[in-house]
Amino acid sequence: MKNDDHIVIDENSDLNNIICEECKKEDESVKQNLIMHGFKFCNSCKLSKTIFPI
Ligand SMILES: [Zn+2]
């Protein structure tokens, strides 16, 4: 029978998905911003992008 192996795999795949493309830090907000806005930025990078758009 399986133990909690699938939980470990889920956490690993999540970790790959929450790395900010701007500062390369892992942050829960990266995943939220990816879902909501379609870009992989953490909240602090999103904030600087919003205040100082390119
Ligand atoms: Zn960032």
N, CA, C, O and the ligand as a Tripos MOL2 file, in Angstrom:
@<TRIPOS>MOLECULE
protein
  217   215    55     0     0
PROTEIN
NO_CHARGES

@<TRIPOS>ATOM
      1 N           0.8370   -1.2080    0.0000 N.3       1 MET1
      2 CA          0.0000    0.0000    0.0000 C.3       1 MET1
      3 C           0.8690    1.2540    0.0000 C.2       1 MET1
      4 O           1.9850    1.2550    0.5190 O.2       1 MET1
      5 N           0.3500    2.2890   -0.5750 N.am      2 LYS2
      6 CA          1.0910    3.5380   -0.5950 C.3       2 LYS2
      7 C           0.9880    4.2400    0.7540 C.2       2 LYS2
      8 O          -0.0460    4.2040    1.4220 O.2       2 LYS2
      9 N           2.0620    4.8600    1.1230 N.am      3 ASN3
     10 CA          2.0270    5.7020    2.3060 C.3       3 ASN3
     11 C           1.6630    7.1310    1.8990 C.2       3 ASN3
     12 O           0.6400    7.3510    1.2500 O.2       3 ASN3
     13 N           2.4800    8.0770    2.2700 N.am      4 ASP4
     14 CA          2.1800    9.4540    1.8840 C.3       4 ASP4
     15 C           3.1700    9.9310    0.8140 C.2       4 ASP4
     16 O           3.5410   11.1040    0.7730 O.2       4 ASP4
     17 N           3.5980    8.9790   -0.0650 N.am      5 ASP5
     18 CA          4.5530    9.3410   -1.1100 C.3       5 ASP5
     19 C           3.9960   10.4270   -2.0200 C.2       5 ASP5
     20 O           4.7220   11.3370   -2.4220 O.2       5 ASP5
     21 N           2.7220   10.3350   -2.3430 N.am      6 HIS6
     22 CA          2.1310   11.2860   -3.2890 C.3       6 HIS6
     23 C           2.1620   12.7050   -2.7370 C.2       6 HIS6
     24 O           2.2370   13.6740   -3.4920 O.2       6 HIS6
     25 N           2.1030   12.8160   -1.4080 N.am      7 ILE7
     26 CA          2.1410   14.1550   -0.8070 C.3       7 ILE7
     27 C           3.5070   14.7980   -1.0530 C.2       7 ILE7
     28 O           3.5980   15.9900   -1.3450 O.2       7 ILE7
     29 N           4.5790   13.9850   -0.9300 N.am      8 VAL8
     30 CA          5.9270   14.5030   -1.1570 C.3       8 VAL8
     31 C           6.0740   14.9660   -2.6040 C.2       8 VAL8
     32 O           6.6460   16.0230   -2.8740 O.2       8 VAL8
     33 N           5.5500   14.1640   -3.5300 N.am      9 ILE9
     34 CA          5.6420   14.5100   -4.9550 C.3       9 ILE9
     35 C           4.8760   15.8060   -5.2290 C.2       9 ILE9
     36 O           5.3460   16.6690   -5.9700 O.2       9 ILE9
     37 N           3.7080   15.9320   -4.6320 N.am     10 ASP10
     38 CA          2.9190   17.1450   -4.8270 C.3      10 ASP10
     39 C           3.6720   18.3700   -4.3260 C.2      10 ASP10
     40 O           3.6700   19.4190   -4.9700 O.2      10 ASP10
     41 N           4.3130   18.2290   -3.1750 N.am     11 GLU11
     42 CA          5.0450   19.3760   -2.6320 C.3      11 GLU11
     43 C           6.2110   19.7460   -3.5380 C.2      11 GLU11
     44 O           6.4920   20.9280   -3.7400 O.2      11 GLU11
     45 N           6.8980   18.7330   -4.0900 N.am     12 ASN12
     46 CA          8.0270   19.0190   -4.9700 C.3      12 ASN12
     47 C           7.5850   19.7460   -6.2350 C.2      12 ASN12
     48 O           8.2350   20.7020   -6.6590 O.2      12 ASN12
     49 N           6.4890   19.3040   -6.8400 N.am     13 SER13
     50 CA          6.0290   19.9620   -8.0620 C.3      13 SER13
     51 C           5.5430   21.3690   -7.7440 C.2      13 SER13
     52 O           5.6910   22.2710   -8.5680 O.2      13 SER13
     53 N           4.9720   21.5680   -6.5790 N.am     14 ASP14
     54 CA          4.5580   22.9080   -6.1830 C.3      14 ASP14
     55 C           5.7540   23.8270   -6.0230 C.2      14 ASP14
     56 O           5.7180   24.9870   -6.4350 O.2      14 ASP14
     57 N           6.8250   23.2980   -5.4180 N.am     15 LEU15
     58 CA          8.0060   24.1220   -5.1910 C.3      15 LEU15
     59 C           8.5890   24.6280   -6.5030 C.2      15 LEU15
     60 O           9.0990   25.7470   -6.5680 O.2      15 LEU15
     61 N           8.5140   23.8090   -7.5480 N.am     16 ASN16
     62 CA          9.0330   24.2480   -8.8470 C.3      16 ASN16
     63 C           8.1800   25.3510   -9.4490 C.2      16 ASN16
     64 O           8.6080   26.0580  -10.3620 O.2      16 ASN16
     65 N           6.9830   25.4890   -8.9310 N.am     17 ASN17
     66 CA          6.0230   26.4030   -9.5460 C.3      17 ASN17
     67 C           5.9030   27.7200   -8.8030 C.2      17 ASN17
     68 O           5.1710   28.6060   -9.2450 O.2      17 ASN17
     69 N           6.5990   27.8710   -7.6900 N.am     18 ILE18
     70 CA          6.4220   29.0880   -6.8970 C.3      18 ILE18
     71 C           7.7300   29.8520   -6.7830 C.2      18 ILE18
     72 O           7.9460   30.5690   -5.8060 O.2      18 ILE18
     73 N           8.6120   29.7040   -7.7800 N.am     19 ILE19
     74 CA          9.8530   30.4740   -7.7790 C.3      19 ILE19
     75 C           9.6630   31.7230   -8.6340 C.2      19 ILE19
     76 O           9.3450   31.6390   -9.8200 O.2      19 ILE19
     77 N           9.8600   32.8600   -8.0210 N.am     20 CYS20
     78 CA          9.6830   34.1330   -8.7120 C.3      20 CYS20
     79 C          10.6980   34.2700   -9.8370 C.2      20 CYS20
     80 O          11.8910   34.0600   -9.6180 O.2      20 CYS20
     81 N          10.2470   34.6180  -11.0320 N.am     21 GLU21
     82 CA         11.1640   34.7580  -12.1640 C.3      21 GLU21
     83 C          12.0030   36.0230  -12.0440 C.2      21 GLU21
     84 O          13.0110   36.1640  -12.7370 O.2      21 GLU21
     85 N          11.6060   36.9260  -11.1900 N.am     22 GLU22
     86 CA         12.3280   38.1790  -11.0430 C.3      22 GLU22
     87 C          13.4620   38.0490  -10.0280 C.2      22 GLU22
     88 O          14.6110   38.3660  -10.3360 O.2      22 GLU22
     89 N          13.1390   37.5790   -8.8120 N.am     23 CYS23
     90 CA         14.1470   37.5320   -7.7520 C.3      23 CYS23
     91 C          14.5560   36.1020   -7.4160 C.2      23 CYS23
     92 O          15.4160   35.8960   -6.5600 O.2      23 CYS23
     93 N          13.9450   35.0940   -8.0870 N.am     24 LYS24
     94 CA         14.2940   33.6840   -7.9220 C.3      24 LYS24
     95 C          14.0490   33.1670   -6.5080 C.2      24 LYS24
     96 O          14.6610   32.1870   -6.0830 O.2      24 LYS24
     97 N          13.1640   33.8210   -5.7920 N.am     25 LYS25
     98 CA         12.8230   33.3500   -4.4600 C.3      25 LYS25
     99 C          11.5300   32.5440   -4.5150 C.2      25 LYS25
    100 O          10.6470   32.7880   -5.3370 O.2      25 LYS25
    101 N          11.4540   31.5570   -3.5910 N.am     26 GLU26
    102 CA         10.2160   30.8060   -3.4770 C.3      26 GLU26
    103 C           9.2350   31.5820   -2.6240 C.2      26 GLU26
    104 O           9.5700   32.0220   -1.5240 O.2      26 GLU26
    105 N           8.0350   31.7480   -3.1240 N.am     27 ASP27
    106 CA          7.0360   32.4860   -2.3540 C.3      27 ASP27
    107 C           5.6540   31.9830   -2.7290 C.2      27 ASP27
    108 O           5.3750   31.7310   -3.9010 O.2      27 ASP27
    109 N           4.7920   31.8370   -1.7350 N.am     28 GLU28
    110 CA          3.4330   31.3770   -1.9900 C.3      28 GLU28
    111 C           2.7020   32.3350   -2.9230 C.2      28 GLU28
    112 O           1.8530   31.9050   -3.7030 O.2      28 GLU28
    113 N           3.0140   33.6040   -2.8560 N.am     29 SER29
    114 CA          2.3030   34.5970   -3.6700 C.3      29 SER29
    115 C           2.6040   34.4200   -5.1560 C.2      29 SER29
    116 O           1.8230   34.8560   -6.0010 O.2      29 SER29
    117 N           3.7470   33.7750   -5.4850 N.am     30 VAL30
    118 CA          4.0800   33.5450   -6.8940 C.3      30 VAL30
    119 C           3.0150   32.6820   -7.5490 C.2      30 VAL30
    120 O           2.5840   32.9590   -8.6690 O.2      30 VAL30
    121 N           2.5930   31.6420   -6.8540 N.am     31 LYS31
    122 CA          1.5760   30.7440   -7.3960 C.3      31 LYS31
    123 C           0.2490   31.4730   -7.5610 C.2      31 LYS31
    124 O          -0.4540   31.2860   -8.5540 O.2      31 LYS31
    125 N          -0.0840   32.2970   -6.5890 N.am     32 GLN32
    126 CA         -1.3380   33.0610   -6.6670 C.3      32 GLN32
    127 C          -1.2900   34.0360   -7.8350 C.2      32 GLN32
    128 O          -2.2690   34.1730   -8.5690 O.2      32 GLN32
    129 N          -0.1640   34.7120   -8.0130 N.am     33 ASN33
    130 CA         -0.0440   35.6650   -9.1100 C.3      33 ASN33
    131 C          -0.0460   34.9620  -10.4590 C.2      33 ASN33
    132 O          -0.5520   35.5010  -11.4430 O.2      33 ASN33
    133 N           0.5190   33.7560  -10.5070 N.am     34 LEU34
    134 CA          0.5110   32.9860  -11.7480 C.3      34 LEU34
    135 C          -0.9160   32.6230  -12.1320 C.2      34 LEU34
    136 O          -1.2940   32.7140  -13.3010 O.2      34 LEU34
    137 N          -1.7010   32.2150  -11.1520 N.am     35 ILE35
    138 CA         -3.0850   31.8390  -11.4210 C.3      35 ILE35
    139 C          -3.9160   33.0640  -11.7810 C.2      35 ILE35
    140 O          -4.7220   33.0210  -12.7100 O.2      35 ILE35
    141 N          -3.7210   34.1520  -11.0490 N.am     36 MET36
    142 CA         -4.5870   35.3230  -11.2010 C.3      36 MET36
    143 C          -4.1600   36.2070  -12.3650 C.2      36 MET36
    144 O          -5.0070   36.7540  -13.0710 O.2      36 MET36
    145 N          -2.8470   36.3520  -12.5720 N.am     37 HIS37
    146 CA         -2.3660   37.3380  -13.5510 C.3      37 HIS37
    147 C          -1.5710   36.7120  -14.6900 C.2      37 HIS37
    148 O          -1.3750   37.3460  -15.7260 O.2      37 HIS37
    149 N          -1.1090   35.4680  -14.5120 N.am     38 GLY38
    150 CA         -0.4190   34.7910  -15.5880 C.3      38 GLY38
    151 C           1.0760   35.0500  -15.6230 C.2      38 GLY38
    152 O           1.7350   34.6800  -16.5940 O.2      38 GLY38
    153 N           1.6370   35.6820  -14.5800 N.am     39 PHE39
    154 CA          3.0820   35.8080  -14.5230 C.3      39 PHE39
    155 C           3.6060   35.3600  -13.1740 C.2      39 PHE39
    156 O           2.9120   35.4460  -12.1600 O.2      39 PHE39
    157 N           4.8670   34.8710  -13.1740 N.am     40 LYS40
    158 CA          5.4210   34.2570  -11.9720 C.3      40 LYS40
    159 C           6.2650   35.2630  -11.2150 C.2      40 LYS40
    160 O           7.4940   35.1890  -11.2210 O.2      40 LYS40
    161 N           5.6050   36.1920  -10.5700 N.am     41 PHE41
    162 CA          6.2750   37.1620   -9.7260 C.3      41 PHE41
    163 C           5.7580   37.0200   -8.3050 C.2      41 PHE41
    164 O           4.5910   36.6930   -8.0900 O.2      41 PHE41
    165 N           6.6280   37.2660   -7.3400 N.am     42 CYS42
    166 CA          6.1620   37.3330   -5.9620 C.3      42 CYS42
    167 C           5.4970   38.6990   -5.7500 C.2      42 CYS42
    168 O           5.5420   39.5670   -6.6220 O.2      42 CYS42
    169 N           4.8870   38.8690   -4.5920 N.am     43 ASN43
    170 CA          4.1300   40.0980   -4.3620 C.3      43 ASN43
    171 C           5.0230   41.3260   -4.3720 C.2      43 ASN43
    172 O           4.6210   42.3730   -4.8800 O.2      43 ASN43
    173 N           6.2270   41.2210   -3.8240 N.am     44 SER44
    174 CA          7.1010   42.3930   -3.7700 C.3      44 SER44
    175 C           7.5540   42.7890   -5.1770 C.2      44 SER44
    176 O           7.6420   43.9780   -5.4820 O.2      44 SER44
    177 N           7.8440   41.8050   -6.0390 N.am     45 CYS45
    178 CA          8.2280   42.1220   -7.4150 C.3      45 CYS45
    179 C           7.0220   42.6380   -8.1950 C.2      45 CYS45
    180 O           7.1550   43.5530   -9.0070 O.2      45 CYS45
    181 N           5.8600   42.0650   -7.9570 N.am     46 LYS46
    182 CA          4.6500   42.5400   -8.6190 C.3      46 LYS46
    183 C           4.3820   43.9860   -8.2430 C.2      46 LYS46
    184 O           3.9620   44.7950   -9.0710 O.2      46 LYS46
    185 N           4.6330   44.2950   -6.9820 N.am     47 LEU47
    186 CA          4.3930   45.6560   -6.4960 C.3      47 LEU47
    187 C           5.3170   46.6400   -7.1950 C.2      47 LEU47
    188 O           4.8800   47.7100   -7.6190 O.2      47 LEU47
    189 N           6.5970   46.2850   -7.3180 N.am     48 SER48
    190 CA          7.5360   47.1890   -7.9770 C.3      48 SER48
    191 C           7.2080   47.3290   -9.4530 C.2      48 SER48
    192 O           7.4060   48.3960  -10.0340 O.2      48 SER48
    193 N           6.7030   46.2480  -10.0730 N.am     49 LYS49
    194 CA          6.2980   46.3110  -11.4750 C.3      49 LYS49
    195 C           5.0850   47.2270  -11.6350 C.2      49 LYS49
    196 O           4.9570   47.9540  -12.6200 O.2      49 LYS49
    197 N           4.2060   47.1720  -10.6460 N.am     50 THR50
    198 CA          2.9730   47.9510  -10.7270 C.3      50 THR50
    199 C           3.2750   49.4370  -10.5280 C.2      50 THR50
    200 O           2.7190   50.2960  -11.2120 O.2      50 THR50
    201 N           4.1620   49.7200   -9.5840 N.am     51 ILE51
    202 CA          4.4850   51.1110   -9.2950 C.3      51 ILE51
    203 C           5.3880   51.6960  -10.3750 C.2      51 ILE51
    204 O           5.2480   52.8590  -10.7550 O.2      51 ILE51
    205 N           6.3280   50.8650  -10.8690 N.am     52 PHE52
    206 CA          7.2600   51.3390  -11.8920 C.3      52 PHE52
    207 C           7.1430   50.4710  -13.1440 C.2      52 PHE52
    208 O           8.0170   49.6420  -13.4000 O.2      52 PHE52
    209 N           6.0990   50.6440  -13.9080 N.am     53 PRO53
    210 CA          5.9490   49.8170  -15.1270 C.3      53 PRO53
    211 C           7.0380   50.1400  -16.1450 C.2      53 PRO53
    212 O           7.4890   51.2790  -16.2640 O.2      53 PRO53
    213 N           7.4510   49.0930  -16.8830 N.am     54 ILE54
    214 CA          8.5130   49.2880  -17.8740 C.3      54 ILE54
    215 C           7.9710   50.0870  -19.0660 C.2      54 ILE54
    216 O           8.7090   50.3600  -20.0130 O.2      54 ILE54
    217 ZN         10.2200   38.2950   -6.6630 Zn       55 ZN55
@<TRIPOS>BOND
     1     1     2 1
     2     2     3 1
     3     3     4 2
     4     3     5 am
     5     5     6 1
     6     6     7 1
     7     7     8 2
     8     7     9 am
     9     9    10 1
    10    10    11 1
    11    11    12 2
    12    11    13 am
    13    13    14 1
    14    14    15 1
    15    15    16 2
    16    15    17 am
    17    17    18 1
    18    18    19 1
    19    19    20 2
    20    19    21 am
    21    21    22 1
    22    22    23 1
    23    23    24 2
    24    23    25 am
    25    25    26 1
    26    26    27 1
    27    27    28 2
    28    27    29 am
    29    29    30 1
    30    30    31 1
    31    31    32 2
    32    31    33 am
    33    33    34 1
    34    34    35 1
    35    35    36 2
    36    35    37 am
    37    37    38 1
    38    38    39 1
    39    39    40 2
    40    39    41 am
    41    41    42 1
    42    42    43 1
    43    43    44 2
    44    43    45 am
    45    45    46 1
    46    46    47 1
    47    47    48 2
    48    47    49 am
    49    49    50 1
    50    50    51 1
    51    51    52 2
    52    51    53 am
    53    53    54 1
    54    54    55 1
    55    55    56 2
    56    55    57 am
    57    57    58 1
    58    58    59 1
    59    59    60 2
    60    59    61 am
    61    61    62 1
    62    62    63 1
    63    63    64 2
    64    63    65 am
    65    65    66 1
    66    66    67 1
    67    67    68 2
    68    67    69 am
    69    69    70 1
    70    70    71 1
    71    71    72 2
    72    71    73 am
    73    73    74 1
    74    74    75 1
    75    75    76 2
    76    75    77 am
    77    77    78 1
    78    78    79 1
    79    79    80 2
    80    79    81 am
    81    81    82 1
    82    82    83 1
    83    83    84 2
    84    83    85 am
    85    85    86 1
    86    86    87 1
    87    87    88 2
    88    87    89 am
    89    89    90 1
    90    90    91 1
    91    91    92 2
    92    91    93 am
    93    93    94 1
    94    94    95 1
    95    95    96 2
    96    95    97 am
    97    97    98 1
    98    98    99 1
    99    99   100 2
   100    99   101 am
   101   101   102 1
   102   102   103 1
   103   103   104 2
   104   103   105 am
   105   105   106 1
   106   106   107 1
   107   107   108 2
   108   107   109 am
   109   109   110 1
   110   110   111 1
   111   111   112 2
   112   111   113 am
   113   113   114 1
   114   114   115 1
   115   115   116 2
   116   115   117 am
   117   117   118 1
   118   118   119 1
   119   119   120 2
   120   119   121 am
   121   121   122 1
   122   122   123 1
   123   123   124 2
   124   123   125 am
   125   125   126 1
   126   126   127 1
   127   127   128 2
   128   127   129 am
   129   129   130 1
   130   130   131 1
   131   131   132 2
   132   131   133 am
   133   133   134 1
   134   134   135 1
   135   135   136 2
   136   135   137 am
   137   137   138 1
   138   138   139 1
   139   139   140 2
   140   139   141 am
   141   141   142 1
   142   142   143 1
   143   143   144 2
   144   143   145 am
   145   145   146 1
   146   146   147 1
   147   147   148 2
   148   147   149 am
   149   149   150 1
   150   150   151 1
   151   151   152 2
   152   151   153 am
   153   153   154 1
   154   154   155 1
   155   155   156 2
   156   155   157 am
   157   157   158 1
   158   158   159 1
   159   159   160 2
   160   159   161 am
   161   161   162 1
   162   162   163 1
   163   163   164 2
   164   163   165 am
   165   165   166 1
   166   166   167 1
   167   167   168 2
   168   167   169 am
   169   169   170 1
   170   170   171 1
   171   171   172 2
   172   171   173 am
   173   173   174 1
   174   174   175 1
   175   175   176 2
   176   175   177 am
   177   177   178 1
   178   178   179 1
   179   179   180 2
   180   179   181 am
   181   181   182 1
   182   182   183 1
   183   183   184 2
   184   183   185 am
   185   185   186 1
   186   186   187 1
   187   187   188 2
   188   187   189 am
   189   189   190 1
   190   190   191 1
   191   191   192 2
   192   191   193 am
   193   193   194 1
   194   194   195 1
   195   195   196 2
   196   195   197 am
   197   197   198 1
   198   198   199 1
   199   199   200 2
   200   199   201 am
   201   201   202 1
   202   202   203 1
   203   203   204 2
   204   203   205 am
   205   205   206 1
   206   206   207 1
   207   207   208 2
   208   207   209 am
   209   209   210 1
   210   210   211 1
   211   211   212 2
   212   211   213 am
   213   213   214 1
   214   214   215 1
   215   215   216 2
@<TRIPOS>SUBSTRUCTURE
     1 MET1         2 RESIDUE 1 A MET
     2 LYS2         6 RESIDUE 1 A LYS
     3 ASN3        10 RESIDUE 1 A ASN
     4 ASP4        14 RESIDUE 1 A ASP
     5 ASP5        18 RESIDUE 1 A ASP
     6 HIS6        22 RESIDUE 1 A HIS
     7 ILE7        26 RESIDUE 1 A ILE
     8 VAL8        30 RESIDUE 1 A VAL
     9 ILE9        34 RESIDUE 1 A ILE
    10 ASP10       38 RESIDUE 1 A ASP
    11 GLU11       42 RESIDUE 1 A GLU
    12 ASN12       46 RESIDUE 1 A ASN
    13 SER13       50 RESIDUE 1 A SER
    14 ASP14       54 RESIDUE 1 A ASP
    15 LEU15       58 RESIDUE 1 A LEU
    16 ASN16       62 RESIDUE 1 A ASN
    17 ASN17       66 RESIDUE 1 A ASN
    18 ILE18       70 RESIDUE 1 A ILE
    19 ILE19       74 RESIDUE 1 A ILE
    20 CYS20       78 RESIDUE 1 A CYS
    21 GLU21       82 RESIDUE 1 A GLU
    22 GLU22       86 RESIDUE 1 A GLU
    23 CYS23       90 RESIDUE 1 A CYS
    24 LYS24       94 RESIDUE 1 A LYS
    25 LYS25       98 RESIDUE 1 A LYS
    26 GLU26      102 RESIDUE 1 A GLU
    27 ASP27      106 RESIDUE 1 A ASP
    28 GLU28      110 RESIDUE 1 A GLU
    29 SER29      114 RESIDUE 1 A SER
    30 VAL30      118 RESIDUE 1 A VAL
    31 LYS31      122 RESIDUE 1 A LYS
    32 GLN32      126 RESIDUE 1 A GLN
    33 ASN33      130 RESIDUE 1 A ASN
    34 LEU34      134 RESIDUE 1 A LEU
    35 ILE35      138 RESIDUE 1 A ILE
    36 MET36      142 RESIDUE 1 A MET
    37 HIS37      146 RESIDUE 1 A HIS
    38 GLY38      150 RESIDUE 1 A GLY
    39 PHE39      154 RESIDUE 1 A PHE
    40 LYS40      158 RESIDUE 1 A LYS
    41 PHE41      162 RESIDUE 1 A PHE
    42 CYS42      166 RESIDUE 1 A CYS
    43 ASN43      170 RESIDUE 1 A ASN
    44 SER44      174 RESIDUE 1 A SER
    45 CYS45      178 RESIDUE 1 A CYS
    46 LYS46      182 RESIDUE 1 A LYS
    47 LEU47      186 RESIDUE 1 A LEU
    48 SER48      190 RESIDUE 1 A SER
    49 LYS49      194 RESIDUE 1 A LYS
    50 THR50      198 RESIDUE 1 A THR
    51 ILE51      202 RESIDUE 1 A ILE
    52 PHE52      206 RESIDUE 1 A PHE
    53 PRO53      210 RESIDUE 1 A PRO
    54 ILE54      214 RESIDUE 1 A ILE
    55 ZN55       217 GROUP 0 **** ****
